Amino acid sequence: MVEVHNQPDQAMSDGPQSLFPDQFDELMKQVREIAAVVGRTVPGIGVRETVGVK
C-alpha cells in the first residue's frame, strides 16, 4: 500500500510517510519499467497514471 496526498503535512493520518502525487507517478513509471524487464505488466488506473505513459 502506498499513501498519496497533495498536502501530506495536513493529512489526518500517515502524512510523513505519504508520497506527493508527482512522486507516486515517478514510482509507478519505475515499477512499470522493472515489470517490463521481468516480463510482467502493471495496469494503469485513472487519468494521472496514464499521463506520460507510453
Secondary structure by P-SEA (a helix, b strand, c coil): cbbbbcccccccccccccccaaaaaaaaaaaaaaaaaacbbbbbcccccccccc
